Amino acid sequence: MMAEDGISDFGFAKRKAARQLGASDTDSLPNNAEIEAELRAWQALYQDEEQAERLLEMRRAAVGVMRLLDEFRPYLTGGALDGTAGRYTEVDIELFPESAKEVEIFFLNQDIAYEHREPRRPAPHAPEAILSFDWEQVPIRLSIYPADSERSNRRHAERARLPAVEALLAAGGSETAAEPVR
């Protein structure tokens, strides 16, 4: 589902798989690291060249967006950073502005069309807003968090600032992030 259907939410994919399999014991489901390892193996078998090209394209787009939005303290996260991005994956970028409205006003002033989405479900560390748009035909999803949450360790997720993403591109673009960059 994650490789072929573009599902990027591990929890959602697990719940959907459990329902499809009729499994009621969710304790026996694989953890995220196990899923990520299998996703990489599947991509190596079935999408090797396509996936590497797509990853390079996504990271180039991420660099462009991160440069544009530098004042809002952007971080690249998700599949474009960790190397598991597939055919339908959006580039995930987290922003930490003083106000989510600042970002929307910036987009309006730059004449950039975007879609405003509400976070899926309320949670303690959910973004205030999500903006989606295309950058050079690459789908981008911006998750906007309060400025004071930049240093919090919300999900133990890897994230990288612009210099780290540029370093990945300079190294060939299709490598995976070796370790979390905060």
Secondary structure by P-SEA (a helix, b strand, c coil): cccccccccaaaaaaaaaaaaccccccccccaaaaaaaaaaaaacccaaaaaaaaaaaaaaaaaaaaaacccbbbbbcccccccccccccbbbbbbcccaaaaaaaaaaacbbbbbbcccccccccccbbbbbbcccbbbbbbbccccccccccccbbbbcaaaaaaaaaaccccccccccc
